[in-house]
Structure formats: C-alpha cells, structure tokens
Amino acid sequence: MKLVTLCLSLILTMASVSVAAIVVPGADGSDGALVVTEDMVIDLSQAVDGDGTTVKWDTNNAANAGKGIYDPEKWAVVFKYTSVTVAADATVTFKNHASRAPVVWLVSGDVTIDGTVSLNGQSGRAAPLLAEPGPGGFRGAQGDFSVGVNDGAGFGPGGGQRQARGAHYGAGDSAYGNAALVPLVGGSGGSGSHHDDRDSHLGGGAGGGAILIASSGRTEVGGVIRANGGAGRDVWFGQLSGGGSGGGVRIISTTLAGTGAIQALGGVGGQNEAARFGRIRIERQVNDSSSAITPDPSVISLTDGATALLWPPSTAPQVKVVSIGGEAAPADPRAAFGASNPDVALPETSTTQVVLETTNVEQASQVKVRVTPRANADFTVVDAAVDTVVSTSPLVIRWTAEIPVGIGYSAVQARVIRP
C-alpha cells in the first residue's frame, strides 16, 4: 500500500511541473507572422533606417510590417515576428542591406523551419567582381584581372591571405569573435586566385552570414539553417581560389526541437589553406533536438523564464575608427568598393595615421589595425599605440597607428585582443 501511494504522489508531482517561457526583449510582433510556402528573398535593403533614438531595434514597426528595422548602433537588421514558418521545399535567402549587417529574428511565438534558411556567401566571381557575403559576413577577394591588376586578400577579420588561401573565423591562428556570438558577426572572405597563363581568375568565396533567432516559444528545425562560406574553386581551369569561412548561427529558445541540420561550414577551395568553420551558439531551456550541427556548437541551458541577452552589455569592450589621414570616418561605413563613394578619400601618399577610440579596454590590450587592399597586395596588420586617456570612468582611450596606403580601395578594420 505504501508503494502505491508513493507512485501516485510521484505521478502527480511530475504532472504539475511546467516551464516558464524565456523573455525575448523587443519581441512585440509588429512585423506580423512570417509564413514561407515557396522560395522567398527577404530584401534587407528595404529595412527602415534607425536613428538610434526614436527609431531603433525595439521600436514598434507595425507601420512598415515585414520590412524590419536597421539599427546602425547594433549593426543588425531586426525583425519582430509573432511566429515563423518555413514550409518543406521552400528556401529563404536574403539580399544584403548596404551595411551588410546580420539578421535578427525576435519571435514572440514558435519557429518552425521545415525548409531552408540560407545565409551562404557567394562563390568566387570573375575579376574584377567581388563575391557578396551572407548578411553579417565579408566579401571575397578579387582574382587576377589584367596586367597590373592582380589578386588580393580576402576581406574581414579572418580574410584569407593572398595566393589561394581560405578564410578563418571560429578556428585557426586568425580566429576572431567569441563562442557566445555577442556581438553577432559572420565569416570572412577567401583570397583570390593567381596563375600566369590566364588573364582573369575567380576571386575568393565570400564569408557566410550571421543570424540570431530568439523565440519565446518552441524552435523546431526539421529542415536546415545554413551560413556556409562561398566556394573558391575555378571549375573550368582547375585553379583554387580561397573559400570563405563559415558564418554564425545563434538560436535562443524556450524549447529547441527537430531532426534537421544547422551549418556554418567553410567554402570549398584554397589549394594552400582550407577555409575554416564558423560559429554556432545554442541557448535553450528544454532540449528535444537531435539536429546535425556542424561545427560543434557552444551550448548553454537557460534558467526558467530567463531574459535573453541579445546585445553586448554597456560594459563590453568597444573599438571604433575615429579618423583616417585626418578625415573623420563614418560611424556606419557602406563603401561598395566600386568606382565611387568611398567612406574616406585620401590624397596619394605612402602612409597615413589612423586614430582609434576604445571603451572599457585596458591599456595592456593589443589594438590592431588590418588594411586589406582590393588588389595587388596582401593585407597588413599594424599595432596601434596609446595616445591619450580620454576618461577613466568609463575607461576611454585614444590610440594611433601608421598604416600603409596604396592607390585604389582598401578596407580598414580594427580589432582588440585583451590580456
């Protein structure tokens, strides 16, 4: 009799257990429900431009439902859906915003992906074109084009070195970012190809993009989420330009389920060095998933009713380029690397000074500036030196670096390595 009573008590106790849904800040549902029953391209260039004050990522967007909001301070195109459904055999792809910002889906209900969500980078393109990354990623390098216009290195913090090398992201000597994918960032581009018996070669594959899916309900992946780097292979001549590195996929959900796949693979190519994996982050309370996830994800269990951390906290380290050659750098750079509209234009010179500003970064840190020319040269990494301590609370420091300057376009990026 005692045994029967104990069993009944146990059954009653188990039946009363419940899970409080996680809280997703800003998930007001103002973009409505996303229902995809056939192939769809989401045009991120249609997003409402935020100003960081009255219009930003958590502003109600019902007046422009379905277009999302581009928040330049967060560097993200943010959609706030009531639910997301991608039917089997349907594929969602993206057209980049001019900033090439990553994608954020804040969902108040459930997410069901039985089809495909793709943020893949493009494969290498014929010179002088550059492969376009998935949103949040970086462009592939240019291949050889003509006499005097030779191949270049891949773009992004882990862009491939010249001469058919793949890009890095989540692994290797040039790994960047962090396992939490906070902030959200995608993969880098592979290098271009070079060979003496051809006038024009394919450029490197572009980096995979980056997406954050945060759902207060159940996220079920029965299909596939892809943020793979673009291939660098020249299929006609057997040459290999560099593949783009895999991008970033971050999922936050009360329950994660499904038997599908989540990928952030490096692109095929790179006869001298293969492209590397990207990063995948899974945060959930309940795990009902047996999905195939590559590479191995960083996984954490959320507490009951936890509030999702979407963005870096105010105390997080930050770095920005203040000026180049005395000309103010834009806070939201958008140069297309074409024939016009550079972010900063300089007179012809061999070197110039870059001024950077860090916040919440110790003086013992390394601040590095990477300069990647569009063509004819490899990337260069220069260490910056402390110039001025602007304030101590918060800690704000000005740094300077002398960088090389070549004719034509170059990308300038800053990076901090803390002790």
VOPAGU-2260 file (C-alpha; in pm, 1 decimal, decimal comma):
REM VOPAGU-2260
SITE   aa  ch    i         X         Y         Z
SITE  MET   A    0       0,0       0,0       0,0
SITE  LYS   A    1     280,2     240,4      77,6
SITE  LEU   A    2     442,1     167,3    -256,3
SITE  VAL   A    3     121,2     250,0    -445,4
SITE  THR   A    4      80,6     576,5    -255,5
SITE  LEU   A    5     440,1     674,5    -334,7
SITE  CYS   A    6     390,2     607,8    -706,6
SITE  LEU   A    7      72,2     810,6    -720,2
SITE  SER   A    8     240,8    1101,6    -544,7
SITE  LEU   A    9     528,6    1090,0    -791,1
SITE  ILE   A   10     294,4    1095,3   -1088,7
SITE  LEU   A   11     101,8    1390,7    -952,5
SITE  THR   A   12     423,5    1582,4    -881,3
SITE  MET   A   13     558,3    1527,4   -1233,5
SITE  ALA   A   14     231,6    1638,9   -1393,6
SITE  SER   A   15     247,2    1970,5   -1211,1
SITE  VAL   A   16     591,5    2066,0   -1346,7
SITE  SER   A   17     585,7    2349,6   -1603,9
SITE  VAL   A   18     841,9    2562,6   -1784,0
SITE  ALA   A   19     818,3    2940,9   -1786,4
SITE  ALA   A   20     894,8    3074,0   -2133,4
SITE  ILE   A   21    1205,3    3282,5   -2181,5
SITE  VAL   A   22    1162,9    3655,1   -2229,0
SITE  VAL   A   23    1276,6    3799,4   -2563,1
SITE  PRO   A   24    1319,2    4178,2   -2533,9
SITE  GLY   A   25    1156,7    4377,6   -2812,9
SITE  ALA   A   26     954,5    4083,5   -2949,0
SITE  ASP   A   27     636,0    4286,7   -2995,3
SITE  GLY   A   28     522,8    4100,8   -3309,9
SITE  SER   A   29     495,4    4423,2   -3510,2
SITE  ASP   A   30     631,0    4259,5   -3828,6
SITE  GLY   A   31     349,3    4005,4   -3813,5
SITE  ALA   A   32     385,4    3635,2   -3894,4
SITE  LEU   A   33     646,6    3516,0   -4142,8
SITE  VAL   A   34     491,4    3232,5   -4344,4
SITE  VAL   A   35     702,4    3097,7   -4630,6
SITE  THR   A   36     542,3    2840,6   -4860,3
SITE  GLU   A   37     766,3    2891,3   -5164,6
SITE  ASP   A   38    1113,4    3030,4   -5228,1
SITE  MET   A   39    1148,8    3382,2   -5088,5
SITE  VAL   A   40    1417,7    3651,2   -5093,8
SITE  ILE   A   41    1399,6    3887,9   -4795,3
SITE  ASP   A   42    1533,9    4224,0   -4913,4
SITE  LEU   A   43    1719,5    4372,4   -4617,9
SITE  SER   A   44    1774,8    4696,4   -4811,4
SITE  GLN   A   45    1403,7    4771,6   -4754,0
SITE  ALA   A   46    1453,4    4793,6   -4377,2
SITE  VAL   A   47    1357,3    5117,2   -4204,7
SITE  ASP   A   48    1672,7    5311,2   -4113,3
SITE  GLY   A   49    1702,3    5358,4   -3740,9
SITE  ASP   A   50    1848,2    5671,5   -3583,7
SITE  GLY   A   51    1946,3    5515,5   -3252,4
SITE  THR   A   52    1696,5    5723,7   -3052,8
SITE  THR   A   53    1336,3    5744,4   -3174,8
SITE  VAL   A   54    1373,9    5462,1   -3427,5
SITE  LYS   A   55    1582,6    5163,9   -3320,5
SITE  TRP   A   56    1572,0    4786,4   -3295,6
SITE  ASP   A   57    1291,7    4771,5   -3036,5
SITE  THR   A   58    1066,5    5035,7   -3196,3
SITE  ASN   A   59     717,8    4911,0   -3291,9
SITE  ASN   A   60     734,3    4861,5   -3669,2
SITE  ALA   A   61     367,4    4796,0   -3749,1
SITE  ALA   A   62     357,7    5087,3   -3996,8
SITE  ASN   A   63     624,5    4907,5   -4203,0
SITE  ALA   A   64     541,0    4549,7   -4112,1
SITE  GLY   A   65     761,0    4288,1   -4273,3
SITE  LYS   A   66    1046,5    4524,5   -4363,2
SITE  GLY   A   67    1240,3    4517,6   -4038,7
SITE  ILE   A   68    1448,9    4795,5   -3883,0
SITE  TYR   A   69    1816,7    4856,4   -3947,2
SITE  ASP   A   70    1982,1    4972,2   -3624,3
SITE  PRO   A   71    2328,7    5111,8   -3704,0
SITE  GLU   A   72    2435,3    5110,7   -3337,8
SITE  LYS   A   73    2361,9    4738,7   -3309,3
SITE  TRP   A   74    2471,4    4672,5   -3670,2
SITE  ALA   A   75    2172,4    4448,1   -3733,7
SITE  VAL   A   76    1852,1    4429,5   -3937,0
SITE  VAL   A   77    1589,1    4332,2   -3679,9
SITE  PHE   A   78    1251,1    4168,5   -3747,1
SITE  LYS   A   79     990,4    4115,8   -3474,2
SITE  TYR   A   80     759,3    3833,4   -3575,4
SITE  THR   A   81     465,5    3670,2   -3398,6
SITE  SER   A   82     574,5    3336,5   -3547,0
SITE  VAL   A   83     792,9    3195,2   -3825,4
SITE  THR   A   84     700,6    2904,9   -4053,4
SITE  VAL   A   85     917,7    2787,9   -4343,7
SITE  ALA   A   86     748,1    2502,6   -4527,2
SITE  ALA   A   87     930,1    2198,0   -4662,8
SITE  ASP   A   88    1083,3    2259,5   -5009,9
SITE  ALA   A   89    1076,0    2638,0   -4951,1
SITE  THR   A   90    1402,7    2833,5   -4921,6
SITE  VAL   A   91    1453,0    3172,9   -4758,9
SITE  THR   A   92    1750,7    3376,6   -4879,5
SITE  PHE   A   93    1849,0    3738,7   -4822,1
SITE  LYS   A   94    1951,1    4041,7   -5026,2
SITE  ASN   A   95    2204,4    4241,7   -4828,1
SITE  HIS   A   96    2149,9    4576,6   -4665,5
SITE  ALA   A   97    2404,9    4835,9   -4782,2
SITE  SER   A   98    2585,1    4794,9   -4448,2
SITE  ARG   A   99    2590,6    4413,8   -4491,5
SITE  ALA   A  100    2455,5    4383,9   -4137,2
SITE  PRO   A  101    2346,8    4046,8   -3994,2
SITE  VAL   A  102    1984,8    3936,2   -3942,3
SITE  VAL   A  103    1797,7    3916,2   -3610,9
SITE  TRP   A  104    1456,1    3749,2   -3572,7
SITE  LEU   A  105    1282,4    3825,4   -3242,5
SITE  VAL   A  106     980,4    3594,3   -3222,8
SITE  SER   A  107     706,2    3607,4   -2961,8
SITE  GLY   A  108     571,6    3262,4   -3060,9
SITE  ASP   A  109     703,2    2948,3   -3228,1
SITE  VAL   A  110     956,4    2899,2   -3507,2
SITE  THR   A  111     916,5    2603,5   -3744,3
SITE  ILE   A  112    1176,7    2557,2   -4017,5
SITE  ASP   A  113    1095,9    2253,5   -4232,9
SITE  GLY   A  114    1256,3    2406,9   -4541,7
SITE  THR   A  115    1582,9    2601,3   -4572,5
SITE  VAL   A  116    1705,5    2931,0   -4431,9
SITE  SER   A  117    2022,7    3022,1   -4620,5
SITE  LEU   A  118    2278,6    3289,6   -4537,3
SITE  ASN   A  119    2552,3    3139,2   -4754,3
SITE  GLY   A  120    2827,1    3354,4   -4904,2
SITE  GLN   A  121    2862,8    3366,1   -5282,9
SITE  SER   A  122    3122,2    3156,8   -5461,2
SITE  GLY   A  123    3422,0    3336,2   -5611,4
SITE  ARG   A  124    3333,2    3564,6   -5901,8
SITE  ALA   A  125    3520,1    3656,0   -6217,4
SITE  ALA   A  126    3751,2    3955,2   -6166,9
SITE  PRO   A  127    3704,9    4241,1   -6109,1
SITE  LEU   A  128    3384,3    4149,5   -5922,7
SITE  LEU   A  129    3382,5    4057,4   -5552,8
SITE  ALA   A  130    3175,8    3773,7   -5409,1
SITE  GLU   A  131    2896,3    3900,5   -5187,1
SITE  PRO   A  132    2874,7    3759,6   -4833,0
SITE  GLY   A  133    2572,1    3644,1   -4647,2
SITE  PRO   A  134    2433,1    3923,8   -4425,6
SITE  GLY   A  135    2682,6    3990,9   -4149,7
SITE  GLY   A  136    2975,3    3840,2   -4343,0
SITE  PHE   A  137    3259,7    3986,1   -4550,8
SITE  ARG   A  138    3339,2    3989,9   -4921,1
SITE  GLY   A  139    3567,6    3753,1   -5106,7
SITE  ALA   A  140    3888,8    3880,6   -5266,2
SITE  GLN   A  141    3937,4    3984,5   -5625,4
SITE  GLY   A  142    4120,2    3746,8   -5858,3
SITE  ASP   A  143    4376,8    3842,3   -6122,8
SITE  PHE   A  144    4215,3    4075,8   -6373,7
SITE  SER   A  145    4476,9    4220,0   -6608,6
SITE  VAL   A  146    4838,5    4329,8   -6622,1
SITE  GLY   A  147    4894,6    4548,1   -6316,6
SITE  VAL   A  148    4564,4    4447,7   -6152,6
SITE  ASN   A  149    4641,0    4129,3   -5962,5
SITE  ASP   A  150    4469,2    3921,4   -5698,4
SITE  GLY   A  151    4405,6    4036,5   -5342,8
SITE  ALA   A  152    4346,5    3902,1   -4992,9
SITE  GLY   A  153    4005,3    3819,8   -4850,5
SITE  PHE   A  154    3812,3    4080,0   -4655,0
SITE  GLY   A  155    3708,3    4059,1   -4290,7
SITE  PRO   A  156    3899,5    3997,6   -3966,1
SITE  GLY   A  157    3995,0    3645,4   -4079,4
SITE  GLY   A  158    4021,4    3708,4   -4453,5
SITE  GLY   A  159    4240,2    3465,5   -4647,7
SITE  GLN   A  160    4598,3    3562,1   -4725,8
SITE  ARG   A  161    4687,4    3604,7   -5094,5
SITE  GLN   A  162    4764,5    3306,2   -5315,5
SITE  ALA   A  163    4464,0    3077,6   -5276,7
SITE  ARG   A  164    4414,6    3067,3   -4902,0
SITE  GLY   A  165    4085,7    3013,8   -4726,1
SITE  ALA   A  166    3941,4    3241,9   -4460,0
SITE  HIS   A  167    3929,7    3190,7   -4082,4
SITE  TYR   A  168    3660,9    3257,7   -3820,8
SITE  GLY   A  169    3594,2    3015,9   -3537,3
SITE  ALA   A  170    3929,3    2834,0   -3552,6
SITE  GLY   A  171    4290,1    2879,0   -3658,5
SITE  ASP   A  172    4554,5    3140,5   -3587,7
SITE  SER   A  173    4330,2    3420,6   -3714,7
SITE  ALA   A  174    4018,9    3319,8   -3517,3
SITE  TYR   A  175    3801,7    3612,2   -3406,8
SITE  GLY   A  176    3476,2    3679,0   -3226,7
SITE  ASN   A  177    3362,0    3465,6   -2932,1
SITE  ALA   A  178    3167,5    3147,4   -2865,7
SITE  ALA   A  179    2860,3    3340,1   -2745,2
SITE  LEU   A  180    2826,2    3525,9   -3078,6
SITE  VAL   A  181    2782,0    3850,2   -2886,1
SITE  PRO   A  182    2814,4    4065,8   -3089,4
SITE  LEU   A  183    2673,2    3882,0   -3389,8
SITE  VAL   A  184    2914,9    3863,0   -3683,3
SITE  GLY   A  185    2965,3    3640,5   -3988,1
SITE  GLY   A  186    3251,5    3482,1   -4179,2
SITE  SER   A  187    3540,6    3634,2   -4374,9
SITE  GLY   A  188    3628,5    3611,7   -4742,7
SITE  GLY   A  189    3880,9    3384,3   -4912,9
SITE  SER   A  190    4173,9    3509,6   -5121,5
SITE  GLY   A  191    4179,8    3541,8   -5499,1
SITE  SER   A  192    4349,0    3306,7   -5742,7
SITE  HIS   A  193    4659,3    3376,9   -5948,4
SITE  HIS   A  194    4815,3    3194,3   -6240,6
SITE  ASP   A  195    5049,3    3311,9   -6513,2
SITE  ASP   A  196    4865,5    3156,1   -6807,2
SITE  ARG   A  197    4534,9    3334,9   -6751,5
SITE  ASP   A  198    4441,0    3699,2   -6767,4
SITE  SER   A  199    4141,4    3667,6   -6537,9
SITE  HIS   A  200    4072,5    3435,9   -6243,9
SITE  LEU   A  201    3794,7    3388,1   -5998,7
SITE  GLY   A  202    3809,5    3575,9   -5673,6
SITE  GLY   A  203    3772,2    3417,1   -5332,6
SITE  GLY   A  204    3447,4    3289,6   -5187,5
SITE  ALA   A  205    3262,7    3524,4   -4954,8
SITE  GLY   A  206    3202,1    3462,7   -4586,1
SITE  GLY   A  207    2886,6    3302,5   -4457,8
SITE  GLY   A  208    2636,7    3537,4   -4297,9
SITE  ALA   A  209    2505,5    3553,9   -3942,2
SITE  ILE   A  210    2159,2    3518,9   -3791,3
SITE  LEU   A  211    2012,6    3531,4   -3441,2
SITE  ILE   A  212    1677,4    3358,3   -3390,8
SITE  ALA   A  213    1531,9    3430,2   -3046,0
SITE  SER   A  214    1194,7    3272,5   -2969,1
SITE  SER   A  215     982,5    3275,1   -2655,5
SITE  GLY   A  216     822,3    2951,8   -2774,0
SITE  ARG   A  217     941,6    2637,5   -2948,6
SITE  THR   A  218    1203,7    2643,4   -3223,8
SITE  GLU   A  219    1188,8    2333,2   -3439,9
SITE  VAL   A  220    1443,7    2278,7   -3715,9
SITE  GLY   A  221    1327,1    1993,2   -3936,9
SITE  GLY   A  222    1495,6    2140,3   -4242,8
SITE  VAL   A  223    1826,7    2325,9   -4249,4
SITE  ILE   A  224    1977,7    2658,3   -4146,0
SITE  ARG   A  225    2291,7    2733,0   -4348,3
SITE  ALA   A  226    2553,5    3004,2   -4300,4
SITE  ASN   A  227    2826,4    2848,4   -4512,8
SITE  GLY   A  228    3120,5    3021,9   -4677,7
SITE  GLY   A  229    3128,0    3055,2   -5056,1
SITE  ALA   A  230    3340,8    2822,0   -5266,3
SITE  GLY   A  231    3661,7    2948,6   -5422,3
SITE  ARG   A  232    3703,3    2680,0   -5686,4
SITE  ASP   A  233    3760,9    2772,0   -6051,1
SITE  VAL   A  234    3581,2    2474,7   -6203,7
SITE  TRP   A  235    3690,9    2545,5   -6561,9
SITE  PHE   A  236    4065,7    2564,7   -6514,7
SITE  GLY   A  237    4120,3    2361,5   -6200,8
SITE  GLN   A  238    4263,2    2653,6   -6006,2
SITE  LEU   A  239    4161,3    2706,4   -5647,1
SITE  SER   A  240    4097,9    3047,6   -5501,7
SITE  GLY   A  241    4028,5    3069,1   -5129,5
SITE  GLY   A  242    3697,4    2962,4   -4980,3
SITE  GLY   A  243    3505,0    3190,5   -4744,4
SITE  SER   A  244    3480,4    3091,0   -4380,1
SITE  GLY   A  245    3156,3    2974,7   -4225,4
SITE  GLY   A  246    2934,4    3236,2   -4064,3
SITE  GLY   A  247    2742,5    3249,8   -3737,0
SITE  VAL   A  248    2413,5    3096,5   -3621,1
SITE  ARG   A  249    2277,2    3174,5   -3276,3
SITE  ILE   A  250    1948,5    3026,8   -3152,2
SITE  ILE   A  251    1780,2    3123,9   -2825,4
SITE  SER   A  252    1456,5    2944,5   -2742,1
SITE  THR   A  253    1244,1    2807,0   -2461,5
SITE  THR   A  254    1245,5    2468,5   -2637,9
SITE  LEU   A  255    1472,6    2352,1   -2918,6
SITE  ALA   A  256    1348,0    2059,7   -3125,7
SITE  GLY   A  257    1385,3    1893,4   -3463,4
SITE  THR   A  258    1596,6    1645,5   -3657,2
SITE  GLY   A  259    1727,7    1879,8   -3927,6
SITE  ALA   A  260    2067,2    2044,0   -3971,8
SITE  ILE   A  261    2243,4    2366,8   -3871,7
SITE  GLN   A  262    2564,0    2450,8   -4058,7
SITE  ALA   A  263    2842,7    2707,9   -4064,3
SITE  LEU   A  264    3091,4    2538,4   -4296,6
SITE  GLY   A  265    3392,8    2679,5   -4475,7
SITE  GLY   A  266    3369,7    2705,4   -4854,8
SITE  VAL   A  267    3549,7    2460,9   -5083,7
SITE  GLY   A  268    3878,5    2594,1   -5225,3
SITE  GLY   A  269    4213,0    2720,9   -5109,4
SITE  GLN   A  270    4483,0    2499,0   -5256,5
SITE  ASN   A  271    4726,9    2642,4   -4999,2
SITE  GLU   A  272    4491,9    2658,9   -4698,3
SITE  ALA   A  273    4134,4    2543,9   -4643,5
SITE  ALA   A  274    3860,1    2775,1   -4518,7
SITE  ARG   A  275    3756,8    2727,4   -4156,5
SITE  PHE   A  276    3428,8    2666,1   -3976,8
SITE  GLY   A  277    3218,9    2949,1   -3841,8
SITE  ARG   A  278    3046,9    2956,3   -3500,8
SITE  ILE   A  279    2716,4    2814,3   -3373,3
SITE  ARG   A  280    2560,5    2900,5   -3037,7
SITE  ILE   A  281    2256,7    2725,2   -2885,0
SITE  GLU   A  282    2074,3    2859,8   -2576,8
SITE  ARG   A  283    1760,3    2679,6   -2459,1
SITE  GLN   A  284    1569,6    2562,8   -2151,8
SITE  VAL   A  285    1436,6    2235,9   -2292,1
SITE  ASN   A  286    1622,6    2025,1   -2548,1
SITE  ASP   A  287    1414,9    1797,7   -2773,3
SITE  SER   A  288    1656,8    1833,0   -3065,3
SITE  SER   A  289    1865,9    1572,0   -3241,5
SITE  SER   A  290    1970,1    1802,3   -3525,5
SITE  ALA   A  291    2304,4    1755,0   -3700,8
SITE  ILE   A  292    2502,6    2067,2   -3606,0
SITE  THR   A  293    2837,1    2148,3   -3772,2
SITE  PRO   A  294    3067,6    2268,8   -3629,6
SITE  ASP   A  295    3006,7    2155,0   -3273,1
SITE  PRO   A  296    2805,2    2430,0   -3107,7
SITE  SER   A  297    2857,8    2620,4   -2788,8
SITE  VAL   A  298    2555,9    2519,4   -2577,0
SITE  ILE   A  299    2414,1    2659,7   -2254,7
SITE  SER   A  300    2097,9    2579,0   -2060,1
SITE  LEU   A  301    1882,1    2877,9   -1975,3
SITE  THR   A  302    1712,2    2915,9   -1638,5
SITE  ASP   A  303    1334,8    2909,3   -1611,8
SITE  GLY   A  304    1187,8    3232,5   -1751,3
SITE  ALA   A  305    1530,4    3379,9   -1832,5
SITE  THR   A  306    1561,3    3704,6   -2028,1
SITE  ALA   A  307    1759,2    3656,7   -2348,6
SITE  LEU   A  308    2080,1    3857,7   -2382,0
SITE  LEU   A  309    2063,9    3994,6   -2736,7
SITE  TRP   A  310    2336,3    4258,8   -2746,7
SITE  PRO   A  311    2668,4    4327,5   -2577,8
SITE  PRO   A  312    2616,8    4493,7   -2236,3
SITE  SER   A  313    2713,0    4858,0   -2188,6
SITE  THR   A  314    3027,1    4748,6   -2005,3
SITE  ALA   A  315    3150,2    4540,4   -2300,2
SITE  PRO   A  316    3475,1    4644,4   -2474,2
SITE  GLN   A  317    3431,3    4856,4   -2786,2
SITE  VAL   A  318    3660,8    4992,5   -3055,3
SITE  LYS   A  319    3594,9    5232,7   -3341,1
SITE  VAL   A  320    3792,7    5412,8   -3610,8
SITE  VAL   A  321    3771,1    5786,4   -3543,7
SITE  SER   A  322    3967,3    5920,4   -3841,3
SITE  ILE   A  323    4199,8    5820,3   -4123,2
SITE  GLY   A  324    4450,3    6071,9   -4254,3
SITE  GLY   A  325    4274,2    6345,1   -4057,6
SITE  GLU   A  326    3938,9    6276,4   -4224,4
SITE  ALA   A  327    3654,0    6165,9   -3998,5
SITE  ALA   A  328    3549,7    5804,6   -4051,1
SITE  PRO   A  329    3173,6    5738,5   -4078,4
SITE  ALA   A  330    3008,2    5561,0   -3787,3
SITE  ASP   A  331    2817,4    5344,6   -4036,8
SITE  PRO   A  332    3056,5    5265,0   -4327,9
SITE  ARG   A  333    2894,4    5146,5   -4652,3
SITE  ALA   A  334    3156,2    5171,2   -4929,2
SITE  ALA   A  335    3082,0    4938,1   -5220,6
SITE  PHE   A  336    3447,8    4913,6   -5334,2
SITE  GLY   A  337    3339,0    5037,4   -5675,3
SITE  ALA   A  338    3438,7    5340,8   -5875,1
SITE  SER   A  339    3282,7    5599,0   -5642,1
SITE  ASN   A  340    3153,9    5681,9   -5294,1
SITE  PRO   A  341    3441,5    5579,2   -5065,9
SITE  ASP   A  342    3391,0    5616,4   -4690,8
SITE  VAL   A  343    3720,0    5812,1   -4669,0
SITE  ALA   A  344    3918,6    5960,2   -4959,6
SITE  LEU   A  345    4290,3    6032,7   -4919,3
SITE  PRO   A  346    4548,0    6214,2   -5132,6
SITE  GLU   A  347    4819,0    5995,0   -5285,4
SITE  THR   A  348    5066,6    5904,0   -5012,7
SITE  SER   A  349    5262,8    5605,6   -4882,3
SITE  THR   A  350    5142,7    5602,2   -4519,3
SITE  THR   A  351    4885,8    5780,0   -4307,4
SITE  GLN   A  352    4767,9    5792,1   -3948,5
SITE  VAL   A  353    4461,5    5614,9   -3812,8
SITE  VAL   A  354    4305,7    5735,9   -3487,2
SITE  LEU   A  355    4102,9    5483,5   -3289,8
SITE  GLU   A  356    3898,2    5501,3   -2972,5
SITE  THR   A  357    3832,7    5219,0   -2728,0
SITE  THR   A  358    3586,8    5198,3   -2440,5
SITE  ASN   A  359    3622,3    4954,5   -2149,7
SITE  VAL   A  360    3954,5    4831,2   -2290,0
SITE  GLU   A  361    4265,5    4810,0   -2068,2
SITE  GLN   A  362    4586,1    4980,1   -2175,1
SITE  ALA   A  363    4757,7    4641,0   -2163,3
SITE  SER   A  364    4538,2    4524,3   -2450,7
SITE  GLN   A  365    4655,1    4493,2   -2809,1
SITE  VAL   A  366    4475,0    4714,6   -3059,4
SITE  LYS   A  367    4540,1    4603,9   -3414,7
SITE  VAL   A  368    4450,2    4767,7   -3746,4
SITE  ARG   A  369    4410,6    4549,6   -4055,0
SITE  VAL   A  370    4444,1    4708,4   -4400,1
SITE  THR   A  371    4323,5    4497,3   -4694,8
SITE  PRO   A  372    4379,2    4643,8   -5045,2
SITE  ARG   A  373    4129,6    4543,7   -5311,5
SITE  ALA   A  374    4408,6    4427,7   -5544,5
SITE  ASN   A  375    4784,5    4388,2   -5593,5
SITE  ALA   A  376    4885,1    4338,3   -5230,9
SITE  ASP   A  377    4828,9    4123,4   -4923,7
SITE  PHE   A  378    4667,9    4254,8   -4606,9
SITE  THR   A  379    4882,1    4430,3   -4345,7
SITE  VAL   A  380    4826,3    4425,4   -3968,6
SITE  VAL   A  381    4965,1    4719,0   -3767,9
SITE  ASP   A  382    4974,2    4755,7   -3387,7
SITE  ALA   A  383    4827,7    5078,9   -3250,7
SITE  ALA   A  384    4985,5    5268,4   -2961,9
SITE  VAL   A  385    4817,6    5450,1   -2672,1
SITE  ASP   A  386    4788,1    5820,9   -2743,5
SITE  THR   A  387    4553,7    5970,5   -2481,1
SITE  VAL   A  388    4340,2    5850,4   -2190,9
SITE  VAL   A  389    4020,4    6045,9   -2252,2
SITE  SER   A  390    3838,8    5934,4   -1935,4
SITE  THR   A  391    3871,0    5674,4   -1660,3
SITE  SER   A  392    3502,2    5607,5   -1586,1
SITE  PRO   A  393    3423,4    5462,3   -1828,6
SITE  LEU   A  394    3775,1    5396,2   -1949,8
SITE  VAL   A  395    3807,3    5564,9   -2289,7
SITE  ILE   A  396    4145,0    5566,0   -2467,1
SITE  ARG   A  397    4261,6    5714,4   -2797,2
SITE  TRP   A  398    4513,1    5508,4   -2997,1
SITE  THR   A  399    4707,1    5582,9   -3314,0
SITE  ALA   A  400    4861,6    5367,1   -3585,5
SITE  GLU   A  401    5057,1    5442,0   -3901,4
SITE  ILE   A  402    4918,3    5234,2   -4186,6
SITE  PRO   A  403    5036,0    5180,8   -4546,3
SITE  VAL   A  404    4833,8    5344,8   -4823,7
SITE  GLY   A  405    4814,4    5215,0   -5178,9
SITE  ILE   A  406    4638,6    5350,8   -5484,8
SITE  GLY   A  407    4280,8    5228,9   -5507,0
SITE  TYR   A  408    4042,5    5093,5   -5246,2
SITE  SER   A  409    4145,5    4939,2   -4916,4
SITE  ALA   A  410    3937,1    4817,4   -4624,4
SITE  VAL   A  411    4042,7    4926,2   -4274,0
SITE  GLN   A  412    3927,7    4728,7   -3969,3
SITE  ALA   A  413    4016,5    4749,8   -3601,4
SITE  ARG   A  414    4037,5    4467,0   -3352,2
SITE  VAL   A  415    4111,5    4440,4   -2979,1
SITE  ILE   A  416    4286,0    4148,4   -2809,6
SITE  ARG   A  417    4251,8    4180,3   -2433,2
SITE  PRO   A  418    4504,3    4037,0   -2182,5
